[in-house]
Amino acid sequence: MVKNALELIGLNQEEIQIYFELLEVGNATAGELSKRLGLVRPTVYNYLQKMTDKGIVERTLKYGVRSFSAQSPDKLDKLFEKKQKEIEAKREIFKKEIPFLMGKFGKRGTIPKIRLFEGANEVGKVYEDILNYRNIDSFSIWPVANMILQLREGYWEHNNRERIRNNVKIYQIRAHEKQLDITKAPYTTPCPELLRWSKIAPKEMDFEMGYWMYGNKVAMLSSEKERYGFIIESEEMAGMLKAQWNYIWSVSTSYAPDTTKINPFLKAFLSSIK
């Protein structure tokens, strides 16, 4: 495991062998290491030069003879810290480009793509897909009581935390008869803090399934009874359902419950996101 970890700071298998050999012997020339490891001397010397430049090996010169010793393992830990910072910096650059790249991703072709998910474990993957997006608005028709029961306890905390971190807003139309007590399902609460705004559909408009639109995708989700879902990647389908959604939103009733009862939850949850 330790040897595998050293690959993360740029060492290949031969360099790792050299490092561990130097830990054992303390100090050696390139020729001595070549004999001990069964590698040709020029190859060993080239590796030692690279390892010296990286700060993994220390070089000394005595009586005209170059010898090498391993740097202390705690100094290597500093290299891991440096590598981690480099990765984080590159990740931040990449994250800023995600909207542009998603635009490219959405224009890969005109053939719609459909993925089907069946069973409790698979349905969770439908909800996970939106977590690949950042800084977008999403739109759903959601019979909340049906949807919330599908996945394991604790899932919605994870999903909402990641969604809010990604700045994905939800504009949600809820079924009139399928509401939940917000104290029992606080992650479903419509409020700006959770980047969720809701309306209640007209009483006569009842539905068991729900759909969620984001980007050029539509995720369709059944109730716990049937437990299946599918994602359609289609600009035309998304556009048609968005037009339908706009109309239903216009005739629905605003829903903004009193969050006083869940303020302690909101405070703790939001602090855990930062």
C-alpha positions as CSV (number, residue, x, y, z in Angstrom):
1,M,0.0,0.0,0.0
2,V,2.8,2.4,0.9
3,K,4.5,1.7,-2.4
4,N,1.3,2.3,-4.3
5,A,0.9,5.6,-2.4
6,L,4.4,6.7,-3.7
7,E,3.1,6.5,-7.2
8,L,0.8,9.5,-6.4
9,I,3.9,11.7,-6.1
10,G,5.3,10.6,-9.4
11,L,7.5,7.7,-8.7
12,N,7.6,4.6,-11.0
13,Q,8.2,1.1,-9.8
14,E,12.0,1.2,-10.2
15,E,12.2,4.5,-8.4
16,I,10.2,3.1,-5.5
17,Q,12.6,0.1,-5.4
18,I,15.5,2.5,-5.3
19,Y,14.0,4.6,-2.5
20,F,13.3,1.5,-0.3
21,E,16.7,0.1,-1.0
22,L,18.3,3.4,0.2
23,L,16.1,3.3,3.3
24,E,17.7,-0.1,4.1
25,V,21.4,0.6,3.3
26,G,21.5,4.3,4.2
27,N,23.9,5.4,1.5
28,A,25.0,3.9,-1.8
29,T,26.5,4.7,-5.2
30,A,24.6,4.2,-8.5
31,G,26.9,1.2,-9.2
32,E,26.1,-0.4,-5.8
33,L,22.4,0.1,-6.3
34,S,22.6,-1.3,-9.8
35,K,24.1,-4.6,-8.5
36,R,21.7,-4.9,-5.6
37,L,18.6,-4.3,-7.7
38,G,19.7,-6.0,-10.9
39,L,19.3,-2.9,-13.0
40,V,21.8,-1.4,-15.4
41,R,23.9,1.4,-13.9
42,P,23.0,4.2,-16.4
43,T,19.2,3.6,-15.8
44,V,19.7,3.7,-12.0
45,Y,21.8,6.9,-12.3
46,N,19.1,8.6,-14.4
47,Y,16.4,7.6,-11.9
48,L,18.6,8.9,-9.0
49,Q,19.0,12.3,-10.8
50,K,15.3,12.6,-11.2
51,M,14.6,11.6,-7.6
52,T,17.2,14.1,-6.5
53,D,15.5,16.9,-8.4
54,K,12.1,15.9,-6.8
55,G,13.6,16.0,-3.3
56,I,13.2,12.3,-2.7
57,V,16.9,11.4,-2.7
58,E,19.9,13.4,-1.4
59,R,23.2,13.4,-3.3
60,T,26.6,13.7,-1.7
61,L,30.1,14.0,-3.2
62,K,33.1,12.5,-1.2
63,Y,36.5,12.0,-2.7
64,G,35.1,12.5,-6.2
65,V,32.5,9.7,-5.7
66,R,28.8,10.5,-5.9
67,S,26.6,8.6,-3.4
68,F,22.9,8.8,-2.6
69,S,20.7,8.5,0.4
70,A,16.9,8.5,0.9
71,Q,15.2,11.6,2.2
72,S,13.4,11.2,5.5
73,P,9.8,9.8,5.0
74,D,8.4,12.9,6.8
75,K,9.8,15.0,4.0
76,L,8.0,12.9,1.5
77,D,4.8,13.7,3.3
78,K,5.4,17.3,2.4
79,L,5.5,16.3,-1.2
80,F,2.1,14.7,-0.8
81,E,0.8,18.0,0.6
82,K,2.3,19.9,-2.3
83,K,0.7,17.4,-4.8
84,Q,-2.7,17.7,-3.1
85,K,-2.6,21.5,-3.4
86,E,-1.6,21.2,-7.1
87,I,-4.6,18.9,-7.7
88,E,-7.0,21.2,-5.8
89,A,-5.8,24.2,-7.8
90,K,-6.2,22.3,-11.1
91,R,-9.6,21.1,-10.0
92,E,-10.8,24.6,-9.3
93,I,-9.7,25.6,-12.8
94,F,-11.6,22.6,-14.2
95,K,-14.7,23.4,-12.2
96,K,-14.9,26.8,-13.8
97,E,-14.8,25.3,-17.2
98,I,-17.6,22.7,-16.5
99,P,-20.5,24.9,-17.9
100,F,-18.6,25.3,-21.1
101,L,-17.7,21.6,-21.3
102,M,-21.3,20.6,-20.5
103,G,-22.4,22.7,-23.4
104,K,-20.1,20.7,-25.7
105,F,-21.3,17.4,-24.0
106,G,-24.9,18.3,-24.8
107,K,-24.2,18.8,-28.5
108,R,-22.6,15.4,-29.2
109,G,-25.3,14.3,-31.5
110,T,-29.0,14.5,-32.4
111,I,-29.9,10.9,-31.5
112,P,-31.7,10.9,-28.1
113,K,-30.3,8.6,-25.4
114,I,-32.4,6.6,-22.9
115,R,-31.1,4.9,-19.8
116,L,-33.4,2.6,-17.8
117,F,-32.9,1.9,-14.1
118,E,-34.9,-0.8,-12.2
119,G,-35.0,-1.7,-8.5
120,A,-34.2,0.2,-5.3
121,N,-30.4,0.3,-5.8
122,E,-30.5,1.3,-9.4
123,V,-33.1,4.1,-9.0
124,G,-30.6,6.0,-6.8
125,K,-28.4,6.4,-9.8
126,V,-31.1,8.6,-11.5
127,Y,-31.0,11.0,-8.6
128,E,-27.2,11.0,-8.7
129,D,-27.0,12.1,-12.3
130,I,-27.9,15.7,-11.6
131,L,-25.0,15.9,-9.2
132,N,-22.8,16.0,-12.3
133,Y,-24.1,19.5,-13.1
134,R,-23.2,22.9,-11.6
135,N,-24.7,26.4,-11.6
136,I,-28.0,25.4,-13.3
137,D,-31.7,25.7,-12.7
138,S,-33.7,22.5,-12.6
139,F,-37.5,21.9,-12.8
140,S,-39.6,19.1,-11.4
141,I,-43.0,17.7,-10.9
142,W,-42.7,15.9,-7.7
143,P,-45.2,13.8,-5.5
144,V,-42.9,14.3,-2.6
145,A,-44.3,11.6,-0.3
146,N,-43.8,9.0,-3.1
147,M,-40.3,10.0,-3.9
148,I,-38.8,10.4,-0.5
149,L,-39.5,6.8,0.5
150,Q,-37.6,5.2,-2.3
151,L,-34.1,5.5,-1.0
152,R,-32.2,4.6,2.2
153,E,-32.2,6.8,5.3
154,G,-29.5,9.5,5.0
155,Y,-29.5,9.5,1.2
156,W,-31.4,12.8,0.9
157,E,-28.9,14.5,3.2
158,H,-26.1,13.5,0.9
159,N,-28.0,14.4,-2.3
160,N,-29.0,17.9,-1.1
161,R,-25.6,18.7,0.3
162,E,-23.9,18.0,-3.0
163,R,-26.6,19.7,-5.0
164,I,-26.3,22.9,-2.9
165,R,-22.5,22.8,-3.2
166,N,-22.9,22.6,-6.9
167,N,-25.4,25.5,-6.9
168,V,-28.2,23.5,-8.6
169,K,-31.5,25.2,-7.9
170,I,-34.8,23.3,-7.9
171,Y,-38.2,24.8,-9.0
172,Q,-40.7,22.1,-7.9
173,I,-44.4,21.5,-8.5
174,R,-45.8,19.2,-5.8
175,A,-48.8,17.0,-5.9
176,H,-51.6,18.4,-3.7
177,E,-52.3,15.2,-1.8
178,K,-48.8,13.9,-1.3
179,Q,-47.1,16.3,1.1
180,L,-44.8,15.5,4.0
181,D,-44.4,17.0,7.5
182,I,-41.2,19.1,7.0
183,T,-40.0,18.1,10.5
184,K,-39.8,14.5,9.3
185,A,-38.2,15.3,5.9
186,P,-36.4,18.7,6.4
187,Y,-34.3,18.2,3.2
188,T,-37.4,18.6,1.1
189,T,-38.4,22.0,2.6
190,P,-38.9,24.7,0.0
191,C,-36.8,27.6,1.1
192,P,-34.0,29.8,-0.4
193,E,-31.4,28.3,2.0
194,L,-31.9,24.9,0.4
195,L,-32.1,26.3,-3.2
196,R,-35.6,25.0,-3.5
197,W,-38.8,26.8,-4.5
198,S,-42.2,25.1,-4.7
199,K,-45.8,25.4,-5.8
200,I,-48.7,23.0,-5.2
201,A,-50.5,21.7,-8.3
202,P,-54.3,22.1,-8.6
203,K,-56.2,19.6,-6.5
204,E,-57.6,17.8,-9.5
205,M,-54.1,17.2,-10.9
206,D,-52.9,14.1,-9.0
207,F,-49.9,12.1,-10.0
208,E,-47.9,9.1,-8.7
209,M,-44.7,9.5,-10.8
210,G,-42.5,12.5,-11.1
211,Y,-40.0,14.0,-13.5
212,W,-37.0,16.3,-13.2
213,M,-35.6,18.4,-16.0
214,Y,-32.0,19.7,-16.0
215,G,-29.8,20.6,-19.0
216,N,-31.1,18.7,-22.0
217,K,-32.2,15.7,-19.8
218,V,-35.4,14.5,-18.3
219,A,-35.4,12.0,-15.4
220,M,-38.6,10.1,-15.0
221,L,-39.2,8.4,-11.7
222,S,-41.9,6.0,-10.5
223,S,-43.2,5.6,-6.9
224,E,-41.9,3.1,-4.4
225,K,-44.5,0.6,-5.6
226,E,-42.9,0.1,-9.1
227,R,-39.4,1.4,-8.4
228,Y,-38.0,2.2,-11.8
229,G,-36.7,5.3,-13.5
230,F,-35.2,6.4,-16.8
231,I,-33.2,9.3,-18.1
232,I,-33.9,10.7,-21.5
233,E,-31.2,12.9,-23.0
234,S,-33.2,14.8,-25.7
235,E,-33.4,18.5,-26.3
236,E,-36.8,18.1,-27.9
237,M,-38.2,16.0,-25.1
238,A,-36.8,18.5,-22.5
239,G,-38.3,21.4,-24.4
240,M,-41.8,19.8,-24.7
241,L,-42.0,18.9,-21.0
242,K,-40.6,22.3,-20.0
243,A,-43.5,24.0,-21.9
244,Q,-45.9,21.7,-20.0
245,W,-44.2,22.4,-16.7
246,N,-44.4,26.2,-17.3
247,Y,-48.2,26.0,-17.7
248,I,-48.7,23.9,-14.6
249,W,-46.4,26.2,-12.6
250,S,-48.5,29.2,-13.8
251,V,-51.8,27.6,-12.4
252,S,-50.2,26.2,-9.2
253,T,-50.3,27.8,-5.7
254,S,-47.1,29.1,-4.1
255,Y,-45.9,27.0,-1.2
256,A,-43.5,28.4,1.4
257,P,-43.9,26.7,4.7
258,D,-42.8,28.2,8.0
259,T,-39.3,27.0,8.7
260,T,-39.2,27.9,12.3
261,K,-39.5,24.3,13.4
262,I,-36.5,23.2,11.4
263,N,-34.2,26.3,11.9
264,P,-31.8,24.2,14.1
265,F,-31.5,21.7,11.3
266,L,-31.0,24.4,8.6
267,K,-28.3,26.0,10.7
268,A,-26.4,22.7,11.3
269,F,-26.9,21.5,7.7
270,L,-25.8,24.7,6.0
271,S,-22.7,25.0,8.2
272,S,-21.7,21.4,7.1
273,I,-21.8,22.4,3.5
274,K,-19.1,25.1,3.8
